[in-house]
Amino acid sequence: MHPRTVKKPSPTVEAERDLVVEDPSSGFVGAVVRCEKDVVHLEDRFGKVRAYPLGPGFWVDGRPVVLVRPKQNAPSGPQRSASGSTYVVGARARVAREGRVYVEGKHDAELVEKVWGHDLRIEGVVVEPLHGVDDLPGIVREFRPSSGRRLGVLVDHLVTGSKESRIAAQITGEHALVVGHPFIDIWQAVKPSVVGIKAWPTVPKGEDWKTGVCRRLGWEDDTGYVWAQRILARVKVWTDLEPELIGRVEELIDFVTTE
């Protein structure tokens, strides 16, 4: 066989974030938004996301390639956790403290865990969702905060004159601290640029905020999917979040871990 007739193997390309890839079998073209162990997620210009197994069968710049998971570069200096703190390699999680940090809901807890999870395990701090602040006074009475059992609470939309601010005033004391951010929902604490939008849309009062956001942005009507795939999946480090949230979470961790 003549050398020029031998089919050359497709080059290997790492599926780095924002790499534009085409699936020629379906014609789907999208940028890499996430790469897992054996799966790559592509998002097209309309915001639709599809998952494909890594390997051959893709085109990049009009040429066939084999997509592989990006290599993890060895750090040249101290590693940093997602929160920006020094990553303690091989550290075992501390036995959980009696103190706790409460946040308003499941999404809040997932975001705090993703960014501050390493710090929380090192410090032995457990984060639990409240699912609303109306019952917070009763929860605090049952918890019975003390010097070795501090309680920190993160509240959404904590602005002067709000229901949340009145509840917070009832609770905050020597061993219990309630702080909050100004955002209507924890989604807004993620910088718009991180999720590929110019700004979070304005939703009229009385309309469900998350549903209204999805409708105005043309996103899926499944808010759980939107949170997991369009928002949380794109948060990598603390700088992806607004300062108003970062400061409050750091304040709560410091408060709960003060001996």
Secondary structure, DSSP 8 states (H G I E B T S, - for coil): --GGGS-----EEE--TT-EEEETTTTEEEEEEEE-SSEEEEE-TTS-EEEEESEEEEEETTEEEEEE-------SS--B-TTSSB--TT-------S-EEEESSHHHHHHHHHHHHHHHHHHT-EEEE-S-STTHHHHHHHH--BTTB-EEEEETT--TTSHHHHHHHHH-SSSEEEEE-S-SSGGGGB-GGGGT-SS-----TTS-HHHHHHHHHT--S-HHHIIIIIIGGG--SGGGB-HHHHHHHHHHHHHHH--
